[in-house]
Amino acid sequence: MVLVDGQILFRESLASLLAGEEDFEVAAQYEAAEQAAGTVRTREVDVIIASSEAARILVKSMRHSGALAKLLEITESPDVHDALLAMRRGASGVIAQNTPADSLAMAVRAVASGSVWYDHKVIQALAEAWLAPGRNSRLYYSDREEQVLEGICDGLTNRTIAAKAGLTEGIVKATVRQLLRRAGAKTRSQLVGSLLSRGDPPPSVRAAASPGRWPWRDRTGSE
């Protein structure tokens, strides 16, 4: 396995814990994801244990190179938003930094075997967020979707949203289609209206409810 975390003391402590397991081998440790990317591409690695920040970068590199290693993300706390984004990125597991050694070992074995493992604190936090009245819809939108929603609320075209967010126009169009489909809406105003009708819409959509913040000529679909 490979460890990737910017905190050297934590990384070395983690390596020490894992070294106590007979069936584990820590092949390498890295401070940054960019350093680990080469190893993941050129060596056979079963599991990568990485901080959430490093994992975001590694996922892109792994997809590009076709690496088959499983990714286990370590978070400082069981943050629901980060856990959901980790799932969407394709992480095989999410655990908290203060996870006991025996649970850490079980998580690594589960992920290595192709199973999914989420820290019980993460699962509890997800359950509480899901069951809470007027649950926070921000949990269900990625950073990219938030950027596109903000652009929609400002009445921007796909081309302008793409330029502002540093994305391609094709990606923006695909994101708009996905947002419309999820909301069951045909137009952008229907999309925003649907999100506003929920208990706690994303910040960008909530801002659209302010006076004077409905500037667009409505469009259908992802145009």
Wavefront OBJ file of the C-alpha trace (Angstrom):
o trace
v 0.000 0.000 0.000
v 0.938 3.657 -0.370
v 0.371 6.416 2.203
v -0.196 10.032 1.163
v -0.625 12.771 3.752
v 0.949 16.175 4.271
v 1.392 15.684 8.027
v 4.608 13.735 8.466
v 4.007 12.757 12.100
v 0.553 11.403 11.327
v 1.832 9.611 8.232
v 4.674 7.931 10.114
v 2.370 6.961 12.984
v -0.010 5.430 10.472
v 2.825 3.514 8.821
v 3.949 2.229 12.212
v 0.465 0.970 13.021
v 0.102 -0.781 9.687
v 3.560 -2.342 9.934
v 2.299 -4.355 12.887
v 0.001 -6.340 10.591
v 1.674 -9.381 9.022
v -0.253 -9.176 5.765
v 0.410 -5.455 5.192
v 3.340 -3.858 3.394
v 3.765 -0.099 3.158
v 5.565 0.279 -0.156
v 5.972 4.066 -0.008
v 5.008 7.248 1.806
v 4.472 10.641 0.209
v 3.711 14.128 1.394
v 1.841 15.186 -1.751
v -0.418 13.475 -4.275
v 1.739 14.587 -7.196
v 4.650 12.630 -5.724
v 2.552 9.498 -5.337
v 1.033 9.610 -8.819
v 4.141 8.178 -10.487
v 4.325 5.223 -8.114
v 0.653 4.441 -8.558
v 1.106 4.445 -12.340
v 4.213 2.272 -12.453
v 3.878 -0.123 -9.507
v 1.236 -2.637 -8.522
v -0.474 -1.060 -5.518
v -3.493 -2.603 -3.813
v -4.562 0.250 -1.538
v -3.809 3.961 -1.334
v -4.508 5.613 2.014
v -4.689 9.350 1.484
v -5.990 12.550 2.992
v -9.106 13.959 1.311
v -7.056 16.729 -0.299
v -4.580 14.256 -1.789
v -7.361 11.867 -2.808
v -9.034 14.485 -4.976
v -5.857 14.811 -7.028
v -5.038 11.102 -7.085
v -8.450 10.089 -8.403
v -7.891 12.109 -11.582
v -4.432 10.639 -12.066
v -5.667 7.095 -11.457
v -8.473 7.442 -13.971
v -6.096 8.816 -16.581
v -3.546 6.036 -16.080
v -6.023 3.213 -15.556
v -4.566 2.333 -12.134
v -6.595 -0.283 -10.268
v -5.585 0.588 -6.715
v -8.389 1.068 -4.192
v -8.590 4.440 -2.461
v -9.205 4.807 1.271
v -9.680 8.437 2.322
v -8.803 9.708 5.786
v -10.698 12.713 7.111
v -10.018 14.846 10.163
v -13.637 14.479 11.215
v -16.698 12.650 9.859
v -17.885 15.527 7.680
v -20.981 14.480 5.747
v -20.319 16.701 2.742
v -16.769 15.406 2.309
v -17.917 11.798 2.733
v -20.573 12.159 0.035
v -18.099 13.756 -2.354
v -15.637 10.948 -1.635
v -18.305 8.421 -2.595
v -18.995 10.294 -5.805
v -15.268 10.427 -6.615
v -15.147 6.650 -6.321
v -13.343 6.190 -3.018
v -13.725 2.669 -1.660
v -13.818 3.910 1.912
v -13.737 6.882 4.266
v -12.398 6.770 7.818
v -11.650 9.342 10.503
v -8.084 10.151 11.567
v -8.760 8.933 15.101
v -9.977 5.524 13.950
v -8.696 2.758 16.313
v -5.922 0.541 14.939
v -8.093 -2.578 14.736
v -10.794 -0.743 12.785
v -8.169 0.746 10.475
v -6.816 -2.733 9.724
v -10.321 -4.027 9.000
v -10.950 -1.079 6.692
v -7.763 -1.699 4.709
v -8.551 -5.413 4.324
v -12.109 -4.692 3.270
v -11.084 -2.140 0.671
v -8.272 -4.354 -0.650
v -10.747 -7.208 -1.160
v -13.050 -5.009 -3.214
v -15.567 -4.147 -0.505
v -16.617 -0.698 0.651
v -15.831 0.598 4.139
v -17.133 3.732 5.824
v -16.305 4.723 9.382
v -19.271 4.254 11.718
v -19.073 7.954 12.607
v -19.428 8.849 8.938
v -22.402 6.519 8.568
v -24.016 7.984 11.681
v -23.475 11.540 10.426
v -24.967 10.624 7.041
v -27.995 9.044 8.701
v -28.561 12.071 10.929
v -28.310 14.448 7.981
v -30.698 12.356 5.916
v -33.300 12.006 8.663
v -33.150 15.614 9.853
v -36.203 17.761 8.979
v -35.407 20.124 6.086
v -32.142 18.268 5.496
v -29.350 20.321 4.003
v -29.456 20.005 0.207
v -25.901 21.338 -0.001
v -24.780 17.828 0.911
v -25.894 16.540 -2.455
v -24.095 18.939 -4.786
v -20.477 18.891 -5.866
v -18.324 22.010 -6.107
v -18.763 21.970 -9.894
v -22.552 21.764 -9.601
v -22.509 24.662 -7.137
v -20.478 26.736 -9.627
v -22.916 25.981 -12.432
v -25.930 26.700 -10.222
v -24.439 30.054 -9.271
v -24.004 30.892 -12.934
v -27.575 29.872 -13.699
v -28.837 32.092 -10.888
v -26.850 35.004 -12.325
v -28.443 34.463 -15.740
v -25.151 33.509 -17.402
v -24.869 31.486 -20.594
v -23.105 28.137 -20.585
v -20.147 29.718 -22.369
v -19.807 32.432 -19.718
v -20.220 29.950 -16.868
v -17.505 27.786 -18.421
v -15.087 30.702 -18.733
v -15.769 31.875 -15.191
v -15.409 28.413 -13.637
v -12.456 27.268 -15.755
v -14.465 24.454 -17.371
v -15.264 23.504 -20.935
v -18.643 24.474 -22.336
v -19.383 20.784 -22.906
v -18.873 20.000 -19.220
v -21.156 22.870 -18.232
v -23.867 21.641 -20.610
v -23.607 18.114 -19.217
v -23.788 19.443 -15.644
v -26.872 21.529 -16.453
v -28.564 18.483 -18.012
v -27.776 16.447 -14.923
v -29.148 19.132 -12.590
v -32.337 19.468 -14.649
v -32.843 15.710 -14.696
v -32.330 15.370 -10.944
v -34.802 18.174 -10.248
v -37.333 16.924 -12.795
v -37.225 20.359 -14.444
v -37.302 21.416 -18.106
v -36.131 25.014 -17.741
v -33.607 26.833 -15.600
v -36.250 28.784 -13.732
v -38.033 25.523 -12.931
v -34.740 24.156 -11.658
v -34.152 27.094 -9.318
v -37.781 27.085 -8.215
v -37.579 23.390 -7.405
v -34.483 23.876 -5.272
v -35.966 26.893 -3.494
v -39.017 24.847 -2.558
v -36.802 22.543 -0.502
v -36.022 23.137 3.140
v -32.459 24.405 2.708
v -31.305 25.084 -0.876
v -27.642 25.542 -1.835
v -26.278 29.041 -1.039
v -26.146 30.014 -4.721
v -29.818 29.142 -5.173
v -30.880 30.769 -1.910
v -29.278 33.992 -3.148
v -31.463 33.817 -6.237
v -34.517 34.395 -4.055
v -33.234 37.872 -3.154
v -34.970 40.815 -4.849
v -33.601 41.537 -8.286
v -31.809 38.200 -8.649
v -33.883 36.691 -11.475
v -32.184 38.339 -14.459
v -32.290 35.648 -17.089
v -34.373 35.003 -20.161
v -35.469 31.465 -19.435
v -34.015 28.682 -21.501
v -35.109 25.079 -21.917
v -32.814 22.134 -21.511
v -29.079 22.706 -21.235
v -28.813 25.470 -23.832
l 1 2 3 4 5 6 7 8 9 10 11 12 13 14 15 16 17 18 19 20 21 22 23 24 25 26 27 28 29 30 31 32 33 34 35 36 37 38 39 40 41 42 43 44 45 46 47 48 49 50 51 52 53 54 55 56 57 58 59 60 61 62 63 64 65 66 67 68 69 70 71 72 73 74 75 76 77 78 79 80 81 82 83 84 85 86 87 88 89 90 91 92 93 94 95 96 97 98 99 100 101 102 103 104 105 106 107 108 109 110 111 112 113 114 115 116 117 118 119 120 121 122 123 124 125 126 127 128 129 130 131 132 133 134 135 136 137 138 139 140 141 142 143 144 145 146 147 148 149 150 151 152 153 154 155 156 157 158 159 160 161 162 163 164 165 166 167 168 169 170 171 172 173 174 175 176 177 178 179 180 181 182 183 184 185 186 187 188 189 190 191 192 193 194 195 196 197 198 199 200 201 202 203 204 205 206 207 208 209 210 211 212 213 214 215 216 217 218 219 220 221 222 223
